């Protein structure tokens, strides 16, 4: 299959996708030419974006801060939840140190953070 070669072709494909989106919906037959074209262009664009605009994994600090926000936790409450001192939580949040394996397990379990992110994999 063809490949998008440059930014100009990428932008043209994106414009065509924007034109096609209103023409299809969940009830569009699978043999509809607009749906077929949309699927093909979407795959090409996805491949181009994966190569040229990769999405990096979030840092552990960013994920901890997000979970704190989502769960309504401050540093003191997080330290209680994880069984570490508030100063240790501060060290984690500033990146001065990384959690021990025991604390990493607790973060993964209690904050529902993927173990790969906690372990930096």
One Martini backbone bead per residue (centre of mass of N, CA, C, O) as a GRO file, in nm:
protein
  121
    1UNK     BB    1   0.102   0.032   0.014
    2UNK     BB    2   0.089   0.337   0.046
    3UNK     BB    3   0.264   0.648   0.144
    4UNK     BB    4   0.324   0.909   0.330
    5UNK     BB    5   0.589   1.147   0.249
    6UNK     BB    6   0.460   1.430   0.353
    7UNK     BB    7   0.314   1.711   0.483
    8UNK     BB    8   0.136   1.780   0.241
    9UNK     BB    9  -0.002   1.504   0.217
   10UNK     BB   10  -0.109   1.500   0.503
   11UNK     BB   11  -0.292   1.752   0.483
   12UNK     BB   12  -0.464   1.645   0.249
   13UNK     BB   13  -0.573   1.399   0.397
   14UNK     BB   14  -0.707   1.554   0.628
   15UNK     BB   15  -0.903   1.716   0.453
   16UNK     BB   16  -1.048   1.469   0.331
   17UNK     BB   17  -1.148   1.355   0.595
   18UNK     BB   18  -1.326   1.602   0.667
   19UNK     BB   19  -1.512   1.556   0.416
   20UNK     BB   20  -1.602   1.251   0.486
   21UNK     BB   21  -1.730   1.240   0.771
   22UNK     BB   22  -2.028   1.350   0.695
   23UNK     BB   23  -2.083   1.091   0.487
   24UNK     BB   24  -2.060   0.913   0.749
   25UNK     BB   25  -2.178   0.629   0.947
   26UNK     BB   26  -2.297   0.356   1.118
   27UNK     BB   27  -2.497   0.297   0.847
   28UNK     BB   28  -2.281   0.256   0.653
   29UNK     BB   29  -2.188   0.078   0.411
   30UNK     BB   30  -1.902  -0.113   0.348
   31UNK     BB   31  -1.926  -0.040   0.016
   32UNK     BB   32  -1.873   0.250   0.049
   33UNK     BB   33  -1.664   0.476  -0.094
   34UNK     BB   34  -1.627   0.673   0.146
   35UNK     BB   35  -1.552   0.462   0.361
   36UNK     BB   36  -1.310   0.342   0.219
   37UNK     BB   37  -1.148   0.602   0.195
   38UNK     BB   38  -1.142   0.667   0.495
   39UNK     BB   39  -0.994   0.413   0.588
   40UNK     BB   40  -0.738   0.449   0.419
   41UNK     BB   41  -0.657   0.733   0.516
   42UNK     BB   42  -0.646   0.669   0.816
   43UNK     BB   43  -0.412   0.469   0.799
   44UNK     BB   44  -0.204   0.659   0.672
   45UNK     BB   45  -0.213   0.873   0.895
   46UNK     BB   46  -0.140   0.691   1.133
   47UNK     BB   47   0.138   0.610   1.027
   48UNK     BB   48   0.256   0.895   1.007
   49UNK     BB   49   0.212   0.979   1.305
   50UNK     BB   50   0.377   0.752   1.436
   51UNK     BB   51   0.647   0.852   1.301
   52UNK     BB   52   0.622   1.191   1.344
   53UNK     BB   53   0.400   1.178   1.617
   54UNK     BB   54   0.479   1.058   1.882
   55UNK     BB   55   0.361   0.908   2.177
   56UNK     BB   56   0.447   0.947   2.487
   57UNK     BB   57   0.502   0.842   2.779
   58UNK     BB   58   0.421   0.900   3.079
   59UNK     BB   59   0.509   1.015   3.365
   60UNK     BB   60   0.496   0.943   3.687
   61UNK     BB   61   0.441   1.225   3.791
   62UNK     BB   62   0.197   1.287   3.608
   63UNK     BB   63   0.021   1.047   3.705
   64UNK     BB   64   0.009   1.114   4.002
   65UNK     BB   65  -0.119   1.394   3.971
   66UNK     BB   66  -0.372   1.296   3.831
   67UNK     BB   67  -0.471   1.103   4.054
   68UNK     BB   68  -0.491   1.314   4.272
   69UNK     BB   69  -0.706   1.478   4.133
   70UNK     BB   70  -0.919   1.249   4.084
   71UNK     BB   71  -0.909   1.168   4.414
   72UNK     BB   72  -0.857   1.417   4.606
   73UNK     BB   73  -0.543   1.447   4.668
   74UNK     BB   74  -0.297   1.508   4.879
   75UNK     BB   75   0.009   1.462   5.007
   76UNK     BB   76  -0.084   1.355   5.281
   77UNK     BB   77  -0.287   1.141   5.177
   78UNK     BB   78  -0.085   0.990   5.002
   79UNK     BB   79   0.107   0.907   5.227
   80UNK     BB   80  -0.100   0.732   5.374
   81UNK     BB   81  -0.173   0.539   5.142
   82UNK     BB   82   0.147   0.450   5.100
   83UNK     BB   83   0.328   0.465   5.369
   84UNK     BB   84   0.461   0.757   5.367
   85UNK     BB   85   0.612   1.040   5.371
   86UNK     BB   86   0.561   1.359   5.270
   87UNK     BB   87   0.857   1.401   5.174
   88UNK     BB   88   0.859   1.158   4.982
   89UNK     BB   89   0.637   1.256   4.798
   90UNK     BB   90   0.785   1.509   4.714
   91UNK     BB   91   1.020   1.357   4.580
   92UNK     BB   92   0.847   1.222   4.363
   93UNK     BB   93   0.715   1.494   4.241
   94UNK     BB   94   1.019   1.615   4.171
   95UNK     BB   95   1.232   1.368   4.104
   96UNK     BB   96   1.452   1.301   4.335
   97UNK     BB   97   1.294   1.020   4.354
   98UNK     BB   98   1.228   0.679   4.370
   99UNK     BB   99   1.048   0.421   4.420
  100UNK     BB  100   1.011   0.154   4.568
  101UNK     BB  101   0.887  -0.148   4.515
  102UNK     BB  102   0.672  -0.132   4.734
  103UNK     BB  103   0.558   0.148   4.650
  104UNK     BB  104   0.501   0.078   4.356
  105UNK     BB  105   0.283  -0.127   4.419
  106UNK     BB  106   0.096   0.069   4.567
  107UNK     BB  107   0.054   0.261   4.333
  108UNK     BB  108  -0.064   0.061   4.137
  109UNK     BB  109  -0.301  -0.029   4.319
  110UNK     BB  110  -0.418   0.247   4.460
  111UNK     BB  111  -0.390   0.431   4.175
  112UNK     BB  112  -0.405   0.281   3.906
  113UNK     BB  113  -0.110   0.217   3.789
  114UNK     BB  114   0.079   0.117   3.562
  115UNK     BB  115   0.356  -0.072   3.603
  116UNK     BB  116   0.524   0.039   3.364
  117UNK     BB  117   0.526   0.329   3.470
  118UNK     BB  118   0.642   0.285   3.753
  119UNK     BB  119   0.906   0.126   3.621
  120UNK     BB  120   0.986   0.260   3.334
  121UNK     BB  121   0.890   0.077   3.062
   0.00000   0.00000   0.00000
